[in-house]
């Protein structure tokens, strides 16, 4: 019973200790602003003596009346962001999700972020927390948000609500223009403004005023009237040049010209690489965080690796994604440009990893001219394979094939091979556009068509054989003839026959030496390439014929010498 009572007290204490207490609010939460003005407000939290470590929210604002110029985290109590502050002027939303480590934050005015709006149109603008949570630093992430305090702002037109009555016959409002700031709706980085207006002959005076108010009456009198004025050293912001003309009937209606001036570059521009799970992804994301308190950020100009710059406008997410890039090291130079053309630069280096190159598994090491190169390999499944083919020192040419669902691919060249040495390698490109480096090169030797090569060799060899056979036949005939002559004239020419036998021996030695050279030439060719069957037969036949001839001549010389000795 005591245990149950004790447990109940603990649960009650925990419930009381984590009761909802925190408040999210805007500061300032009210005020009057004119069209064109900048409205600055902060998002703050009052924790009501509870330590917190996280808060998130979606803020709604009227997109027809306000537009976000910038969101800044400067001075925020949060140092960790689950979701970076982001906005959409189209949807009229601002979102964030931030936190900080233990011990968290405990206070009445913890600044989360600052918002700068520009007033677009007149009306009543409400800022509300459409969804939100403030979590206690209790180890459980208990939501202790109790109050979501809205903000209400009164937005008035830049024009005077009610025109003052004027006497009949008085001048119309002057048509004021500016050659230095021609468009009243645009921002200019010039602090000196030139203004002019035409007047008719009946005008005898003019009153002018330069100020921040769009409803103030001109007060500086010019007699005689002037038709132009140069105003120097105007501070950044929105100015109104007001003019009024007078004739004999009195002062006419007031004319106004708005000047929008911003001479300062944006206050900050941070570029951060969004973390990637796959380093080979050829499209890289970056977050751009920039702010410009006067005119606001208009666009970004991005240049990668010195190429032509790209103009990019933030859609509210502040996330820029590159086009498909090659693997390797890259450098990005980014420029944040405000609506007056002022800019601030930032740069960042990053790497894109390469896919593993394809592996060529099958290819012919030799081909005959006229045959087709066929290679097979393996790589990523359902990907594009770029095959490069280079003959000798020619420029390489590329062809594309696709791998199947198993990652296998086969390439059949669309050109027939010519005599020479070919090098082949491959690269892979997946569906994202990610690429690999080149695969290992393979070499293919293309030789002359076999029948032509054998025919040429046969003609050359046949001429050698005919010569050798002719010489051998001549030697055999000479041996027979000398023997017969020797038998008939043995006694008369014994000495001459003996000398003839030695001459025959020397002639055969010379012939033998020439035949050996031819055989060695063919055998040397065998060390560089395989001899054809026909070439092998020729070598063997030459050796056999030479042996037979040598035996026959030797026998004939022996007979001559034996007869000469008798």
C-alpha positions in Angstrom: 0.0 0.0 0.0 2.8 2.4 0.9 4.6 1.5 -2.4 1.5 2.5 -4.4 1.1 5.7 -2.4 4.7 6.6 -3.0 4.4 5.9 -6.7 1.3 8.1 -7.0 3.2 11.0 -5.3 6.1 10.6 -7.8 3.7 10.6 -10.8 1.9 13.7 -9.4 5.2 15.5 -8.8 6.4 14.7 -12.3 3.1 15.9 -13.8 3.3 19.1 -11.9 7.0 19.6 -12.7 6.4 19.3 -16.5 3.1 21.3 -16.7 2.8 23.4 -19.8 4.2 26.8 -19.1 6.2 28.2 -22.0 5.1 31.0 -24.4 6.2 31.8 -28.0 5.7 35.4 -29.0 6.8 38.1 -31.4 8.7 41.3 -30.5 7.5 43.9 -31.5 4.0 42.4 -31.9 2.3 45.5 -33.2 2.9 48.8 -35.0 2.1 51.0 -38.0 4.0 50.7 -41.2 3.6 52.2 -44.7 3.8 50.4 -48.0 7.4 49.9 -49.0 8.7 50.0 -45.4 10.7 47.2 -43.8 9.1 45.5 -40.8 11.5 43.9 -38.3 10.3 41.5 -35.7 11.8 38.7 -33.6 10.5 35.3 -32.5 11.1 34.8 -28.8 10.4 32.3 -26.1 9.5 32.7 -22.4 10.2 29.4 -20.6 8.5 30.3 -17.3 11.4 29.1 -15.2 11.7 25.8 -17.1 14.9 24.8 -18.9 14.2 24.0 -22.6 16.5 22.4 -25.3 14.3 22.6 -28.4 11.5 24.5 -30.2 9.9 24.2 -33.6 7.1 26.1 -35.3 5.4 27.0 -38.6 4.5 30.7 -38.8 1.8 32.0 -41.1 1.8 35.5 -42.6 -0.4 37.2 -45.2 1.6 36.9 -48.5 -0.6 39.5 -50.2 0.5 42.1 -47.6 4.0 41.1 -46.6 7.1 39.5 -48.1 10.0 38.0 -46.2 13.3 39.8 -47.0 15.5 37.8 -44.7 15.7 35.4 -41.8 18.7 35.7 -39.4 19.9 33.5 -36.5 22.3 36.0 -35.2 22.0 36.1 -31.4 19.8 33.0 -31.3 19.7 30.9 -28.1 19.8 27.8 -30.4 23.1 26.5 -31.7 21.8 23.3 -33.3 19.3 23.2 -36.1 17.3 20.1 -37.0 15.6 22.3 -39.7 17.2 25.5 -40.8 14.9 28.5 -40.7 13.2 28.7 -44.1 10.4 30.8 -45.7 8.1 30.7 -48.7 6.7 34.0 -49.9 4.3 32.2 -52.2 2.7 30.1 -49.4 3.2 32.7 -46.7 5.0 30.5 -44.3 8.1 30.5 -42.1 9.4 27.3 -40.4 12.2 26.4 -38.0 13.3 23.6 -35.7 16.3 24.4 -33.4 17.8 23.3 -30.2 20.8 23.5 -27.8 22.6 21.0 -25.6 22.2 20.5 -21.8 21.7 22.5 -19.6 19.4 24.2 -22.2 17.9 27.7 -21.9 15.8 29.2 -19.1 14.6 32.8 -19.4 11.8 35.2 -20.4 13.1 36.6 -23.7 15.1 33.9 -25.5 15.6 35.1 -29.1 15.1 32.2 -31.6 15.3 34.2 -34.9 14.7 37.6 -36.5 12.4 38.2 -39.4 12.6 41.2 -41.8 9.4 41.8 -43.9 8.7 44.3 -46.6 5.3 45.9 -46.7 3.6 45.2 -50.1 0.1 46.5 -49.6 -2.1 48.2 -47.1 -4.1 46.2 -44.7 -4.1 44.5 -41.3 -1.3 41.8 -41.1 -1.4 39.0 -38.5 1.5 36.7 -37.7 0.4 33.5 -36.0 2.1 30.3 -34.9 0.0 27.7 -36.8 1.9 24.8 -35.2 4.5 24.9 -32.6 6.2 23.0 -29.7 8.7 23.9 -27.0 10.4 20.9 -25.3 11.7 20.7 -21.8 15.3 19.7 -21.1 14.0 16.8 -19.0 15.4 13.8 -21.0 11.9 13.1 -22.3 11.4 16.0 -24.7 8.2 17.0 -23.0 6.2 19.7 -24.8 5.7 22.6 -22.3 4.3 25.2 -24.8 1.2 26.9 -23.3 0.7 30.1 -25.2 1.2 31.1 -28.9 1.0 34.9 -28.9 0.2 36.4 -32.3 1.3 39.7 -33.7 -0.8 42.4 -35.4 0.5 45.2 -37.7 -1.4 48.0 -39.3 -0.1 48.6 -42.9 -1.1 51.9 -44.6 -0.9 53.1 -48.2 2.0 55.3 -49.1 -0.5 57.8 -50.7 -2.3 60.3 -48.7 -5.7 58.9 -47.7 -7.7 62.1 -48.3 -6.6 64.8 -50.8 -6.9 68.3 -49.5 -9.3 70.6 -51.5 -7.7 73.0 -53.9 -9.0 76.2 -55.4 -10.3 76.1 -59.0 -7.8 77.0 -61.7 -4.8 76.0 -59.6 -2.0 73.9 -61.2 -2.1 70.1 -61.5 0.5 68.0 -59.6 3.9 68.3 -61.2 5.0 65.3 -63.2 8.3 64.5 -61.4 10.8 62.2 -63.0 14.4 61.1 -62.2 17.1 60.3 -64.8 19.3 58.8 -62.0 16.5 56.7 -60.4 13.9 56.3 -63.2 11.8 53.5 -61.8 10.1 54.2 -58.4 9.6 50.5 -57.8 13.3 49.6 -58.2 16.2 50.0 -55.9 19.4 51.9 -56.8 22.9 51.9 -55.3 23.1 55.7 -55.7 22.9 58.2 -52.9 22.6 61.2 -55.2 19.3 61.7 -57.0 18.5 64.0 -59.9 14.9 65.1 -60.2 13.1 67.3 -62.7 9.7 68.4 -63.7 8.2 70.6 -66.4 6.3 73.8 -65.6 4.1 76.1 -67.7 4.5 79.8 -68.3 1.9 80.7 -65.6 3.8 79.1 -62.7 5.3 81.6 -60.4 6.5 79.5 -57.5 7.3 75.9 -56.4 7.5 74.2 -53.0 9.7 71.1 -52.5 10.4 68.5 -49.8 12.6 65.4 -49.5 11.7 63.1 -46.6 10.7 59.7 -45.4 7.0 60.5 -45.2 4.7 59.8 -48.2 2.1 62.3 -46.9 4.2 65.3 -45.8 3.5 68.6 -47.5 6.3 70.5 -49.3 7.7 73.4 -47.3 10.8 74.8 -49.1 9.7 77.7 -51.3 11.5 78.6 -54.6 10.7 81.9 -56.3 11.3 82.1 -59.2 10.3 78.5 -59.7 13.0 75.9 -60.5 12.5 72.8 -62.7 15.2 70.5 -61.4 16.9 69.5 -58.2 19.9 67.3 -57.2 19.7 65.8 -53.8 23.0 64.4 -52.4 24.0 62.1 -49.6 20.7 60.4 -49.1 20.8 57.6 -46.6 19.8 54.1 -47.5 16.0 53.5 -47.4 12.9 54.8 -49.1 12.6 58.6 -49.7 9.8 60.7 -51.1 10.4 63.8 -53.2 7.3 66.0 -53.0 6.6 69.0 -55.2 3.8 71.6 -55.5 3.3 74.4 -58.1 1.6 77.8 -57.7 0.0 80.1 -60.2 -2.1 83.2 -59.9 -5.1 81.1 -58.7 -3.0 79.5 -55.8 -1.2 76.3 -54.9 -2.1 73.2 -56.8 -2.1 69.5 -55.8 1.0 67.8 -54.6 3.1 65.4 -56.8 5.4 62.8 -55.4 8.2 60.6 -56.6 9.6 57.7 -54.5 13.3 57.0 -54.3 14.6 53.6 -53.2 18.2 53.6 -52.2 20.5 50.9 -51.0 24.3 51.5 -51.3 25.4 48.8 -48.9 26.3 45.2 -49.8 24.4 42.4 -48.0 25.4 42.0 -44.3 26.3 38.3 -44.6 26.4 35.4 -46.9 27.2 31.9 -45.6 27.5 28.8 -47.9 27.4 25.3 -46.4 27.6 21.9 -48.0 24.6 19.7 -47.3 25.8 16.4 -45.9 25.7 13.5 -48.4 25.3 9.8 -47.9 26.7 9.0 -51.4 29.9 10.9 -52.3 29.4 9.8 -56.0 26.2 11.8 -56.4 27.0 14.2 -59.3 24.6 16.9 -58.0 25.6 18.5 -54.8 23.4 20.6 -52.5 24.4 23.8 -50.6 22.5 26.0 -48.2 22.7 29.7 -48.8 22.1 32.0 -45.8 22.2 35.7 -46.6 20.6 38.8 -45.4 20.2 42.4 -46.6 18.3 44.7 -44.3 17.4 47.4 -46.8 16.4 46.1 -50.2 16.6 42.4 -49.6 18.4 39.6 -51.5 17.2 39.5 -55.1 19.2 36.5 -56.6 22.4 34.6 -56.5 25.0 34.3 -59.3 26.9 31.0 -59.2 30.0 30.0 -61.1 31.5 26.5 -60.9 35.1 25.8 -62.0 35.3 29.1 -63.8 32.4 28.3 -66.2 29.7 30.7 -67.3 27.8 31.8 -64.2 24.2 30.7 -63.4 21.6 33.0 -61.9 19.5 31.3 -59.2 16.6 32.7 -57.2 15.8 31.2 -53.8 12.4 29.5 -53.6 12.4 29.9 -49.8 14.2 26.7 -49.0 17.6 28.4 -49.4 18.9 25.1 -50.9 20.8 25.3 -54.2 21.6 22.2 -56.2 24.3 22.0 -58.8 23.9 20.6 -62.3 25.4 17.2 -63.0 29.2 17.5 -62.5 32.2 15.3 -63.4 34.0 13.3 -60.7 36.9 15.1 -59.0 37.6 18.4 -57.3 35.4 21.5 -57.9 35.3 25.1 -56.8 32.2 27.2 -56.5 32.1 31.0 -56.4 28.8 32.4 -55.4 27.5 36.0 -55.3 24.5 37.1 -53.2 23.0 40.1 -55.0 20.5 42.5 -53.4 17.8 44.3 -55.3 20.0 47.4 -55.9 22.8 45.3 -57.4 25.1 45.3 -54.4 26.7 41.9 -53.7 28.9 39.9 -51.4 31.0 36.9 -52.5 31.7 33.5 -50.9 33.4 30.4 -52.2 33.6 26.7 -51.3 35.6 23.7 -52.6 34.1 20.3 -52.8 34.7 16.8 -54.2 32.6 14.4 -56.2 33.6 10.7 -56.0 33.9 8.5 -59.0 32.1 5.2 -59.6 34.1 2.1 -59.8 35.2 1.6 -63.5 33.9 -1.3 -65.6 35.9 -4.5 -65.8 36.6 -5.9 -69.3 36.4 -9.6 -68.9 36.6 -10.9 -72.5 38.4 -9.6 -75.6 40.5 -11.0 -78.5 44.3 -10.4 -78.2 44.6 -10.8 -82.0 42.4 -10.4 -85.0 42.8 -10.5 -88.7 42.1 -7.4 -90.8 38.4 -7.2 -91.7 37.2 -8.9 -88.5 35.1 -7.0 -85.8 36.2 -6.2 -82.3 33.9 -7.7 -79.7 34.5 -7.1 -75.9 32.5 -8.1 -72.9 32.6 -6.8 -69.3 30.9 -6.2 -66.0 29.7 -3.0 -64.2 26.7 -1.5 -62.4 23.3 -2.8 -63.5 21.2 -0.9 -66.0 23.8 1.7 -66.7 25.3 3.4 -69.8 28.8 2.2 -70.7 30.9 4.4 -72.9 33.5 2.4 -74.8 36.5 4.1 -76.3 38.4 2.6 -79.2 41.8 3.9 -80.4 43.8 2.6 -83.3 47.6 3.3 -83.1 47.9 7.1 -82.7 44.5 8.0 -84.2 42.0 10.1 -82.1 39.9 7.7 -79.9 36.3 7.3 -80.9 33.5 6.4 -78.4 30.4 4.2 -78.6 27.7 3.6 -76.0 26.0 0.4 -74.9 24.0 -0.5 -71.8 24.5 -3.1 -69.1 21.7 -5.5 -68.3 20.0 -6.2 -65.0 23.0 -8.3 -63.9 25.5 -5.6 -64.8 26.8 -7.5 -67.9 27.5 -5.7 -71.1 28.8 -6.6 -74.6 30.3 -4.2 -77.2 30.4 -5.0 -80.9 32.3 -2.4 -82.9 30.5 -0.9 -85.9 33.8 -0.7 -87.9 35.9 -3.5 -89.2 39.4 -3.7 -87.9 42.4 -2.7 -90.0 46.0 -3.7 -89.6 47.5 -2.1 -86.5 47.2 -2.1 -82.7 44.0 -1.2 -81.1 43.5 0.0 -77.5 40.1 -0.3 -75.9 38.8 1.0 -72.5 35.4 1.8 -71.0 33.6 4.1 -68.5 30.2 3.8 -66.8 27.5 6.5 -66.3 24.6 5.6 -64.0 21.0 6.9 -64.1 21.9 9.9 -61.9 24.7 11.0 -64.3 27.4 9.8 -61.9 30.5 8.7 -63.8 33.5 6.4 -63.3 37.1 6.8 -64.3 38.5 4.8 -67.3 38.9 1.1 -67.0 42.2 -0.7 -67.6 43.1 -0.6 -71.3 43.2 -3.8 -73.3 45.3 -4.1 -76.5 44.3 -6.0 -79.7 46.8 -6.7 -82.5 45.2 -6.8 -86.0 47.3 -8.6 -88.6 47.0 -8.9 -92.4 44.5 -11.4 -93.6 46.1 -14.9 -93.5 45.5 -15.9 -97.1 47.3 -12.7 -98.3 50.1 -13.2 -95.8 50.7 -16.8 -96.8 50.5 -16.0 -100.5 53.2 -13.4 -100.2 55.4 -15.7 -98.2 54.8 -18.6 -100.6 55.9 -16.5 -103.5 59.1 -15.4 -101.8 59.9 -18.9 -100.5 59.1 -20.6 -103.9 61.7 -18.3 -105.6 64.2 -19.5 -103.0 63.3 -23.1 -103.4 63.5 -22.9 -107.2 66.9 -21.3 -107.0 68.1 -23.9 -104.5 66.7 -26.9 -106.5 68.3 -25.5 -109.6 71.7 -25.2 -108.0 71.4 -28.7 -106.5 70.4 -30.1 -109.8 73.3 -28.3 -111.5 75.7 -29.7 -108.8 74.4 -33.2 -109.3 74.7 -32.9 -113.0 78.2 -31.5 -112.7 79.2 -34.4 -110.4 77.9 -37.0 -112.9 79.5 -35.2 -115.8 82.8 -34.9 -114.1 82.7 -38.6 -113.1 82.1 -39.7 -116.7 84.8 -37.4 -118.0 87.1 -38.6 -115.4 86.5 -42.3 -116.4 87.2 -41.5 -120.1 90.1 -39.2 -119.5 91.2 -40.5 -116.1 94.8 -40.9 -117.1 95.0 -37.6 -119.0 93.2 -35.4 -116.5 93.8 -36.9 -113.1 95.2 -33.8 -111.7 92.4 -31.6 -113.2 89.6 -33.9 -111.9 91.0 -33.7 -108.4 90.9 -29.9 -108.6 87.4 -30.0 -110.0 86.3 -32.1 -107.1 87.6 -29.5 -104.6 85.9 -26.7 -106.6 82.7 -28.7 -106.4 83.1 -29.1 -102.6 83.6 -25.4 -102.2 80.6 -24.5 -104.3 78.4 -26.8 -102.3 79.6 -25.3 -99.1 78.6 -21.8 -100.3 75.2 -23.1 -101.4 74.8 -24.8 -98.0 75.6 -21.6 -96.2 72.9 -19.6 -98.2 70.3 -22.3 -97.5 71.1 -22.2 -93.8 70.6 -18.4 -93.8 67.1 -18.8 -95.3 66.2 -21.4 -92.8 67.4 -19.3 -89.9 65.4 -16.3 -91.2 62.2 -18.4 -91.0 63.1 -19.7 -87.6 63.8 -16.2 -86.3 60.3 -15.2 -87.4 59.0 -18.1 -85.3 60.2 -16.3 -82.1 58.1 -13.2 -82.9 54.9 -15.0 -84.1 53.6 -18.5 -84.8 54.5 -19.8 -88.2 51.7 -21.0 -90.4 51.4 -24.7 -91.2 52.6 -24.0 -94.8 55.7 -22.1 -93.4 56.5 -25.0 -91.1 56.4 -27.5 -94.0 58.7 -25.3 -96.1 61.3 -25.1 -93.3 61.3 -28.9 -92.9 61.4 -29.6 -96.6 64.4 -27.2 -97.0 66.3 -29.0 -94.3 65.5 -32.5 -95.8 66.5 -31.4 -99.3 69.7 -29.9 -98.1 70.6 -33.1 -96.2 69.9 -35.3 -99.2 71.9 -33.1 -101.5 74.8 -33.0 -99.1 74.9 -36.8 -98.9 74.8 -37.2 -102.7 77.5 -34.6 -103.4 79.7 -36.1 -100.6 79.4 -39.6 -102.2 80.2 -38.3 -105.7 83.3 -36.4 -104.4 84.4 -39.5 -102.6 84.1 -41.5 -105.7 86.1 -39.0 -107.7 88.9 -38.8 -105.2 89.0 -42.7 -105.0 89.3 -43.0 -108.8 91.9 -40.2 -108.8 94.1 -42.2 -106.4 94.1 -45.3 -108.6 
